[in-house]
Amino acid sequence: MHSCSLHTLVDCDLAIGGWPRFRYDASGGGGGGRLGSLDEQGRRSLRFDADQLVIPRLDRRSGRWLGLPLPPGLAIDIQPEGLEGSLDASAGSVTLRFTSRFRFSVGQVYRAPDLVVDTLLTTGSVRGERHRAEGSPLAADGTMRLVGVATVQPSGDAWFDRFLGLPDEALARLHCRLGNVP
């Protein structure tokens, strides 16, 4: 096993249901991981410790919606629960299963139940019923764009679920850098 790192960068997007995409500056996030040995298919396992993985909050400072900063107090915290998959360095492809909880809040006034997200992030292309996106392969400097589409189930809060139109799809486009890859 070899130590590696993942760093989230600017120029990310998140969308849920039919709502327009949030533009997201995720710079400053990331964490350490482990890169496994080369297997017979030329791939290496990748695993990041969810307890040490930091994904910046989507709020007024980091997010824009319809070209404007998010309203004061509106925030989405992302709590990772798992991030692991594989790297094929010769093809520049990365695939990671990402499990997390998204926590929406409006100041101290409202806190929605967690939305559970389980998606396959890839440097390839993804297509759901509502959303589609193209990733970009791992470049020589370690940068890549991971994309994923996930079905988000209702949270249990009837008002919040109606507001978001759940169940529906969510889309993530994450610009990031994989470091310390031999």
C-alpha positions as CSV (number, residue, x, y, z in Angstrom):
1,M,0.0,0.0,0.0
2,H,1.1,3.5,-0.9
3,S,-0.1,6.8,0.7
4,C,-1.9,9.2,-1.7
5,S,-4.1,12.3,-1.3
6,L,-7.2,13.8,-2.8
7,H,-7.8,17.5,-3.0
8,T,-11.1,19.2,-4.0
9,L,-10.8,22.2,-6.2
10,V,-12.9,25.1,-7.7
11,D,-15.3,24.6,-10.6
12,C,-17.6,22.0,-9.2
13,D,-21.4,21.6,-9.6
14,L,-24.2,19.9,-7.6
15,A,-27.8,19.5,-8.7
16,I,-30.9,17.8,-7.3
17,G,-34.0,17.0,-9.2
18,G,-35.2,19.6,-11.7
19,W,-33.5,22.5,-9.8
20,P,-30.8,24.4,-11.6
21,R,-27.2,23.4,-10.7
22,F,-25.3,25.0,-7.8
23,R,-21.9,26.2,-8.8
24,Y,-19.5,25.2,-6.0
25,D,-16.0,26.1,-5.0
26,A,-14.9,23.0,-3.1
27,S,-11.3,24.1,-2.8
28,G,-9.6,23.3,0.5
29,G,-11.2,19.9,0.9
30,G,-9.9,16.4,0.6
31,G,-8.0,13.8,2.6
32,G,-5.4,11.1,2.7
33,G,-5.8,7.7,1.2
34,R,-4.2,4.4,0.4
35,L,-3.3,3.2,-3.1
36,G,-3.0,-0.6,-3.5
37,S,-0.7,-2.6,-5.7
38,L,-1.2,-3.1,-9.4
39,D,-3.6,-6.0,-10.2
40,E,-3.7,-8.3,-13.2
41,Q,-6.0,-5.8,-15.1
42,G,-3.5,-2.9,-14.5
43,R,-5.7,-1.3,-11.9
44,R,-4.9,-0.2,-8.3
45,S,-7.4,0.0,-5.5
46,L,-8.0,3.4,-3.9
47,R,-9.4,3.9,-0.4
48,F,-9.9,7.2,1.5
49,D,-10.6,7.3,5.3
50,A,-14.1,8.8,5.6
51,D,-13.3,10.1,9.1
52,Q,-10.5,12.2,7.8
53,L,-12.1,13.3,4.5
54,V,-13.2,16.9,4.4
55,I,-15.7,18.2,1.9
56,P,-16.2,22.0,2.3
57,R,-19.7,23.3,3.1
58,L,-21.8,24.6,0.3
59,D,-22.9,28.1,1.5
60,R,-22.8,31.8,0.6
61,R,-19.0,31.8,0.4
62,S,-18.6,28.7,-1.7
63,G,-21.8,28.4,-3.7
64,R,-23.7,30.2,-6.4
65,W,-27.2,29.5,-7.8
66,L,-28.5,31.2,-10.9
67,G,-25.3,33.3,-10.9
68,L,-25.9,34.7,-7.4
69,P,-24.4,33.7,-4.0
70,L,-26.6,31.5,-1.9
71,P,-28.9,33.3,0.5
72,P,-27.4,34.0,4.0
73,G,-28.0,31.1,6.4
74,L,-28.6,28.5,3.7
75,A,-26.0,25.7,3.9
76,I,-25.4,22.2,2.8
77,D,-22.9,20.2,4.9
78,I,-21.6,17.0,3.3
79,Q,-20.6,14.2,5.6
80,P,-18.6,11.5,3.8
81,E,-19.2,7.9,4.9
82,G,-17.1,6.1,2.3
83,L,-14.9,6.8,-0.7
84,E,-13.2,3.9,-2.4
85,G,-12.6,2.4,-5.8
86,S,-9.9,2.0,-8.4
87,L,-7.4,3.8,-10.5
88,D,-6.2,2.7,-14.0
89,A,-3.3,5.1,-14.5
90,S,-2.5,4.0,-18.0
91,A,-6.0,4.9,-19.1
92,G,-6.3,7.9,-16.7
93,S,-9.6,6.4,-15.4
94,V,-10.7,6.6,-11.8
95,T,-13.9,5.1,-10.3
96,L,-14.9,5.7,-6.7
97,R,-18.0,4.7,-4.8
98,F,-19.0,7.7,-2.7
99,T,-21.5,7.4,0.2
100,S,-22.4,10.4,2.2
101,R,-25.1,12.4,4.1
102,F,-26.1,15.8,2.8
103,R,-27.4,18.1,5.6
104,F,-29.5,21.1,4.5
105,S,-30.1,23.9,7.0
106,V,-31.3,27.5,7.1
107,G,-29.6,29.1,10.0
108,Q,-31.0,27.9,13.3
109,V,-34.6,28.0,11.8
110,Y,-34.7,24.8,9.9
111,R,-32.6,21.6,9.7
112,A,-33.8,18.9,7.3
113,P,-33.2,15.2,7.9
114,D,-30.1,13.9,6.2
115,L,-30.3,13.0,2.5
116,V,-28.4,9.8,1.9
117,V,-26.3,9.8,-1.3
118,D,-24.7,6.7,-2.8
119,T,-23.1,7.1,-6.2
120,L,-20.3,5.9,-8.4
121,L,-18.0,8.8,-9.3
122,T,-16.1,8.3,-12.5
123,T,-13.8,10.1,-14.9
124,G,-15.9,8.7,-17.7
125,S,-19.5,9.7,-18.5
126,V,-22.7,9.2,-16.5
127,R,-26.3,9.3,-17.6
128,G,-29.4,9.1,-15.5
129,E,-33.0,9.8,-16.4
130,R,-32.7,13.5,-15.7
131,H,-29.0,14.3,-15.5
132,R,-25.9,13.5,-17.5
133,A,-22.3,14.6,-17.4
134,E,-18.8,13.9,-18.8
135,G,-15.8,13.5,-16.5
136,S,-12.2,14.1,-17.6
137,P,-9.4,11.6,-17.2
138,L,-6.5,11.9,-14.8
139,A,-4.0,14.4,-16.2
140,A,-0.2,14.4,-15.7
141,D,-0.6,17.0,-12.9
142,G,-3.1,14.7,-11.1
143,T,-6.2,16.8,-11.9
144,M,-9.4,15.1,-13.0
145,R,-13.2,15.7,-13.1
146,L,-15.3,13.1,-11.4
147,V,-19.0,12.9,-12.2
148,G,-21.8,10.9,-10.7
149,V,-25.6,10.5,-10.8
150,A,-27.4,9.1,-7.8
151,T,-31.1,8.4,-6.9
152,V,-32.0,10.3,-3.7
153,Q,-34.7,8.8,-1.7
154,P,-37.2,10.9,0.4
155,S,-35.9,12.2,3.8
156,G,-39.1,11.6,5.7
157,D,-39.9,15.3,6.1
158,A,-42.9,15.7,3.8
159,W,-42.4,19.5,3.2
160,F,-38.7,19.1,2.4
161,D,-39.4,16.1,0.1
162,R,-42.1,17.9,-1.8
163,F,-39.8,21.0,-2.1
164,L,-37.0,18.9,-3.7
165,G,-39.4,16.6,-5.6
166,L,-38.0,13.5,-3.9
167,P,-37.4,10.8,-4.9
168,D,-35.3,12.1,-7.8
169,E,-31.8,12.2,-9.1
170,A,-28.8,14.2,-7.9
171,L,-25.7,15.1,-10.0
172,A,-22.2,15.8,-8.9
173,R,-19.3,17.2,-11.0
174,L,-16.2,17.4,-8.9
175,H,-12.9,18.9,-10.0
176,C,-10.1,17.4,-7.9
177,R,-6.5,16.4,-7.8
178,L,-5.1,13.1,-6.9
179,G,-1.6,13.4,-5.4
180,N,1.3,11.2,-4.6
181,V,0.5,8.7,-7.3
182,P,3.7,6.9,-8.4
